[in-house]
Amino acid sequence: MTTIARKIQMVDLIGQYQKIQKEVDDAVLNVIRSSAYINGPEVKSFKAELEAYLKVKHVIPCANGTDALQIAMMALGLKPGDEVITADFTYVATAEVIALLGLKPVLVDVYPDTFDINVEAIEKAITPNTKAIVPVHLFGQCADMERILAVAKKHNLFVIEDTAQAIGADYTFSDGRVAKAGTMGDVGCTSFFPSKNLGCFGDGGAMYTNSDDLAAKMQMIANHGQSVQYYHDSIGVNSRLDSIQAAILRIKLRHLDNYAAARNKAADYYDKAFAGHPKLKTPKRAKNTNHVFHQYTLQLSGADRSALKDFLAKKEIPMMIYYPVPLHLQKAYLDPRYKQGDFPVTEQLCSSVFSLPMHTELDEETLKYITDSVKEFLK
């Protein structure tokens, strides 16, 4: 049994809420009192504040991160049969939307140390039918966007950044220019799911772009395909961020950089505790990007991962596996183009990675208990 006073969580949303409780409670009550539940002032204010934070021209809020990806692809005019390249090692939503729209997901492997999409593999996968690349900024750091954008420009492809796990991360180009995750391609898509670095108290998402035309299209599609009420110019969807969630996100946005600093402090502790361990490989920070540590993901070798999970569970320490099955081996996405062994890095990662608690409320006592327990199992 744990000797830690508070129950250890993968993400401690209660502890985070308690620090901003009065602000959040007041903001929610203000929305209720105003009854402006849909597209109210809080949504407009959050949109403007997120645009300023990201230094992007347009933020279009929507209902969730999956919708954000779908709306972006619809607005870019992708048609059934068009090929869209993305990583094999990612959450299913990225490929789900591609398949849902009748597009053709083209999967490629990732780098073994940063987990980011392999740029050389992207270029090899391009065909005359390729129309877009969806790099995933996995676990909290940016993919190699300078090289990805160069490939996209060379082949006239759209770039849709899946930045659900990396909001707030900075990418530095070779000329010194710095841009936020999600603001470098044609569109950035994010999720405000509660466990995300910037999470609301329900579902939420957003798209970012510097294109006026694309912003107008995404806004219209998200609102039933209408820009003027009851006049529908395109096929659309109903995807809105409600005012209560926007009010909560406005407050949490003010703390986002501090949240990232707290996550980095926890990651630094993990790094130091596990440095040089023969059975553990700590996550590598990619060059040209900082890390906001949505997850802290290690690679395990020479030990039984399931046994480690059971051992930690008995000590009341949660452990998750992101992700246990590559996309190309998921039943829903089985494709004769792909077979086991085609993506060796992803397959190896799926068999070896595990993630430890990572959130803004981790203190040194809890981190010591977690790291000591992992090392106790591996001794």
C-alpha angles and dihedrals in degrees: 000000000000120000090205113112096221122052110258113243132189084230119012102211093160094057091046092049093050091061093055098027099123093047092049096043092050092047093050092047091050090056091048092049091049093046087212092136100152124049090345128157092279091061092049092047093048091049091053094044093049090048089054093047094049094038088229126139099229136025116183111193118212141169101276144340095266090055088049091059092045095048091047092053091046092050092050088058097241111173133208109282095027112131121236120190120216141151123284089213105067144086114295096246091079093061094030093068093046091054094041091059092050092252121136116250112217111196126207134182127258136227113275097227106038096028089224125137114281109245094201089053090051092056093047091052096055117113133169087271095056112113107162147018122216109197113191117217090215125203094351112312133089125259116238093285099171092060093039091053090049091053091047092050092048092053098032095244132154118242118214111184117213098208099161091123101037111049109153096023116133126221120201118207122213090257090058097256113142124208134175121247109271097026101083105069130052091279136006120206127198142175128222094198107155095256094052121104088256102032133166128208095264133002127329143142145171145204125220129202142154091214116100092200095049092046091054091049093049092046090051095046092049089054101056092281093294133124092175117042113266093005107104115193098173142013106278145168135232106249120149138159105226122229097247091056091046090052090053092046091052089060095044092047088064088059098040098104091047089050090053090050091052091050091049091050090055091046091051089053091051091047093052094044093051099035112136095002107155094220100042133068114195120216115274120229108232118232119257093025138077121222127239094186106226082170134013103218126183132185118233126207133176094018140082110261095197091051090050090052091050091047092051092045090058087055089049093247115137120222128183135195114223100209125000098174128040115235092244090059097046111113092233092054103039107142131179088230090068135051138170109291096032093104104036097171094051092045091050091048093049089055096046113029126100133171128219127206111296124177144114098272101058112128128195094257091056093044091051091050091050096046094043089052093051091049091046090059093046098046 
